[in-house]
């Protein structure tokens, strides 16, 4: 039977058989519904809801396999993209598909050539926002965690939603940023420029405590109301600060401490009258900007010493000393033994007298003695390059007789 363009076929709900064994048919026995059967199985239904393949449609297009996976295949010619476009009011809004040039699966705008998300077959992901856009995880403050796993650590980066904390190398951060089992490195890759600054928040742009490094002019620094810029200059971190400002800086060969008076200095401008007060170096401790090695305090020691003599031993002999740099300050008390008088040069100095007949000679005065109350006794360290000392009145050497006592204070150079 020939069916022409002008012909009308009215099946009146009866089934149209399409193959020889009558198991592939088209029927419309239900009003406003077309069913297509293939191999005796209902495969396609078209009704007012939409088109269903393997399922009664409830949407414009519903697909369901009779068993196993349900798959859709889109195939483009070589060199071409495969896309599914989402329109609204006639305009393309989003596109998903395969980009042939990059061999990635993409989500984009009007087409996949301008993607916001691009996945590689190796699992790599690239997210690109338009200018002014942003990416948000955990919108509306949901209590949800975020975790990044590496080859050797299941929680290399962990954001704990319930505590508002970030952990690196831990799944249980104790503070806002908790780094475990590793170190932190920050700064410029250049050997001569760049800086790292850590500041505590105080109010607005004001910061009090600051610490950091500066590649161009030294190592670590610690500031209170002061920080250091990449050029090596210092700047205020707090305006109208009522307290003094202090700044400590560590160099390869020294550490410096500087101070400045309270001042209303705008943030980012230089601090007035920031001056060095203390410097610690291999030469010792220097003060008030003095950089001369000879003026550095390089030693400090406190201890005790025991005076002695070459005659009858003292029954009591005690002494203390303080050594500051190259000067020794000595205090002592002796009581002569009952067996006889002291004799010769006295002994026991804690350090050897400087071997110099000018600067090595030192001494002091006896604070008290009861040998001869009319005489003022002096203490002399004229025996250079030794640990012996003498008691004198003028050029005459004096001694304590049995039971007599003396105490005093003197100093000398080493």
Phi, psi and omega in degrees: 000131178266136178245116180269171182299326184274355184284146175241130179247120178250105180276344177052046177083358180277157183280137175259119181273132186251343181230176189290325183266013170061026178250006174237113190217167171234134179216154176223050183286348173252136185302134177059039179212132178243130177242136176243124180249134179234124180064027179085001181246132176297118185248316186233135173230135176238121176217193185293341178281325181156210182241129178240133175247111182079007183200151174288123187289139168241349176240178180302321178221123176235135179232138176205129177280149179296328176201159179073199184286153173254121185233147172241134180246126171240128185228124179250159177294157180305133180088359182244156179273157173245122189224151165239125185253143178246119184252156169219121181054042174084357182244135179292130181252312180223153177223135172238149179163189182258127177265118186292320185297317182263351183054048178232155172270132190228152166241122183225195178273251183291335177204173185280355179285346178235075191275151167264331175231137177221120179252131174271166180291343177272006180091356179294147183228132175239125178248126181232118177266153170292161178305130182089353179275180180201162179244130184236132170248135177069053177297150178067024172058041176289143178283081181225142180268159176231131186224138174241126183253142174245182184299325184246002184215121182287343180229055179299320172228127184221125176249117184266110185295326186286334185247357182060040182237155179241128178244139173242113183082015179209149176259008182218069182294137182269337181228180186301322172229116185237114180252124183241147170055039179189192181229167179244132176232133180213158178128185182276150176285345180286147179278347188240346182230168176102159180205162175233129182229129174242124183230143173274142180281134178244297179196125180059233178269004183275134177227143177260285183281131181223141172219154181179188176229158178221116187293326189279342187220016176148184181269226184294147169224155179228126183232151173235100186082006184219144169222171181244138178268171181300333179281354182095356179276155178261149181223155178285141175247004184209124179269147177053050182271126186279346181260169177292156177251142182226155186210123177241136184224136180254120175253180178292331185241006183192169171229133184241144176237123181235155183221153176218151181288164175302140184198152176266084183249126183298146179299133179091355177256164183294145177276129184283139172057037173280108187235147180286131179247325182224137175228130177247123181220185177297341180275345181128213182249128177241160187231150170056042174080004179285122182254001182289129181298324183294338182264006183273139174279111188250002181202144172211132182207144174235146180187192179238158176216163184238109177295150176215173176214177185262009176249220176296135185295150174294140174281332173231130179210102180229150178200154174227157180217157170227123178254119178240110184064237181256015179244136180248129177251123185240141174232144184207164169213133177227147171234124184289141180294158184285348184280350181159185184275163171288165183208151174067192176291142177279157190234179169099007179305143184289338181220152180291135178294143179305138181279070179210126181285356176254291183284338181289333183286125178218196178153202181182195181242147175291130177287328181200142165206154180241025177284315180203100188296346180275351183255140173262114183269141177248153177253128186234138174243050182283350181278078185297155180059034178212178176243028178251157183212167185225160173249130187221154162236104189065229179272355184272127178278138184246158178222160175265134174276170185306131176082351180280159183224165183200147169214160183182189186215138178204171179217161177200167180261148177242000000 
